[in-house]
């Protein structure tokens, strides 16, 4: 391997056998040396959970009769930690998480295992990005994979501030139908806020969480709406959740104790 090539750690939450991670791998190999460390089964919507109550195991995975990467019995955040602690001899230049089946815009960044994989990289001081494709069925990851490689090359030459990473969402459209890209802010409207009551075969009640996407608006500065309007959205996400304005107000105000 050439020493000047990018070293890229690739993970996801859909599992190491998902189509999205394979598509990302194929394109990222054109811009760097890629090591895949991903959950051995799907771990969607696990957020930034880590495994403490069970041991972590791993095994080598082959795809298309070739070595592909390492399957880990843990979460996306576990995968990044484990890769840096056990599998890699040196810290990678970039962590890429995805390509996720389904968008991770707006408040989804709090629940997404895909986003957590990138966040873990940022917490460990590595440039990182999460990539998601805005569809849940009949996915073609070709265009999203091309954007993944393109943004990856840009990111390593334009480092972000400490503990900041990118959340990228790509419309599920042919390349010619995508309007372009936008640097966007995270939407804040919750999208999963209702429960449908249903009956099982024994007439027992159960509930399925559901919700509606925010209505389409013209504000293409917000990831949710720009994505709906067929832009690739690139949103910088900071891992420090402190509200510094509120902190200053509280420090300067009166307290009852």
N, C-alpha and C positions, 0 to 999 in steps of 0.2 A: 504494500500500500504506500502511496506517495505521502510523505509527511506533511505536505502543505495542503492536502485535501481536508475539507471540513469533516469533523467527527460528529455524527448525528445520532442521538438516541431517539428511537421511535417507539411510542407506546400508544395505547388507546383504552377505551372501556368496553368496546364491543367484542373484545377477545382476539386472540392472535390468529384465529382462522377467519376473521371477518374480511369481506371484500375491500373495505375502505382502507385498512392498514396495508394491504398488499398493493393497492393502487398507489398509495403514498410512497411505499418502499420503492416501487419501480421508478418513480420520477425522482425521488431524492437521491437514488444511487447515481444519477447523472451529475449531481452537484457535490457529492461527498461520500464518505464511507459510513454506512448505516448499520447500526446494531439494533435489532428489534428485541425489546423486553416488554411483554404484554401479558395481561391476564390469560390464564389457560381456558377460561370460559367467560361468557358475557358478564360484565359488572356495570351495566348501565345505571345511571342515577344513584351511584353510591356516594356522590359528593367527594369530600376530601378525607374519607375514612381511611384508617390504617389498621392493620391486623396485629392485635396484641394477645388475643386469647388462644390463638392457634399457631402452629409452626408454619414457616414459609418453606415451600418446596418448589423446585423448578426442574424442567426437563427441556432438552433440545427438541425443536420442532422442525419438521421438514414440510415444505410445500412445493408442489410440482417436482417432486423427487430431488429437491435440493435443500440444504440447510437454510432455514429462514430466520430462526431466532430462538428465544427462550420463553417458554410458557411458565408463568408464575401463579402460584395458588394464592393470589392476593389482589389487592385493589390497584388502580392506576398509580396512586401515590406510593404504594408499596413497591411497584415495579421500578419507579425512578430511584427510590432510596436503595433498593436491592442492587440495581444495576451499578450505582456509584460505589456501593460498599463492597460488593462481592465479585461482580462480573467484569467490570471495566478496569483497565490498568491506568487510565488517565481520564480526567474529567472531559466530557464532550464539549464541543463548541456550541451545541444547540440541542434542545429537547423539543421534539415535535410530538404532539398528541393528536391522534385521529387517523384517518378521516372518519368522523362520527356519522352514523346514519341518523339524520335528523338535526335540525339547527339547534344551536346553543346561544341564542340571542337573549337580550333582556335578563330577567331574573333566573333564567336557566343556568347561568354561570354559577349560581350557588349550589345547584343540585348535581351538576354534571361531573361524572368521573373523568370524561375527556378533558374538561377545563382544569380539573384538579391535577391531572398529570402535568400540564404545563405550569400550573401554579407551583407545584412541588419543585420543578426545575428552577423557577424564578427564586423560590425561597432558598435554594441551595447555591444561588449566585450564578446561574447559567441562563443565557438567552433562551427564551422559550416561547412556543406558540401552540395554540389549540386550533384545530381546523374541523369544521362541521359542514355537512351538506344538507341543504334545506329540502329534504324529502324523507319519507318513511317507507316508500315502496318503489320497486322497479328502478333502483338507483344505478346510475351510471356515474362512476367516480372519476372519469377521465379528465374532465375540465377542472374539477376541484383539485385533483392531483397536480395538474400543471400549475395552478395557482399556488399550491403548497410549496413547490420547488422554487417558484419565482419569489414568493415572499420570504422564504427561508434565506435565499441568497441576499436579499435586501436587509433582513434583520441582522445578520451577523456583521454587516458593515455599518449599521445604524443602531448601535446598542441603546437599549432603553435605560431609564433610571432604575436604581436598585429595587429589586423585588417586583418589578413590573413585567408583564408578559402580554402577548397578543392573543385575542380571541377572534378568529377569522371565520366568517360564515359565507358560504358560496351558494348562490341560487342554483337550483337543479334545472339548468337550461343549457342548450347548445352554446358554444362560445360566441356565436354571432348574435345571440339573443341577450347576452349580458351587457348592460349599459356601460360597465366600467367598474371602478372601485371607489370606495369612500372611506376616509378615516372618520369613525363615528364614536359617539358616546353610548354607553350602555343604557338600554331602556330599563325602566323601573316598574312597569305595570306587571303584576303577577298574571300568569297565564293558566295556572292550575288551581282553580278555586271552588270547584263544585264537585258533588258526588252523585252518581246515578245509582238509584236503588234497583236491584235486580233480584230474581229468585233462582235458586239452584234447583236441580231436579227433584229434591226433596221438599221444595217450597220454603226453604230457609232463606232468609234475607241476607244479602251481601251488598257491598257498595264498591263502585269502581270510580276512582278519581278521574276527573276529566276537566275540561275548561275550554275557553275560547281564546283564540289569538286576539290581541288588540286590533281595533279597526284600523284600516289603512289610512295613513295620513300623508301629507306632502313633505313632512319634516325628514329629509334625508340625512340629517345630522345625527339621528338616532338609529341604532343598529336594526331594530325590529322593522322600522318602516322603510329604511333604505333597502333591506333585504327583500321585503315584499315588492319593492319597486325595481327589483332585478339588478341590484348592485352587489358586488362583493364587498362585505363590510369588514373593516379592520379596526378593532377596538382595543386600545391599551387598557389593561386591567391591573390595578394596584393591589398587592396582597395586604397592605396595611389598611385596616378598616376603621382606624381611629378617625372620629369627626373632630378635627383640630379646631374648628370654629366653636363647636360646643364645648370643647375642653377649655379653650381660652375663656369663654363666658363663665363656665363653672368655677374656674380658678380665680377669676376676678370678682365673682359675686358673693353674696352673703349665704352662709349655710347655717342650718338650725342646730349645729352641734359644735 
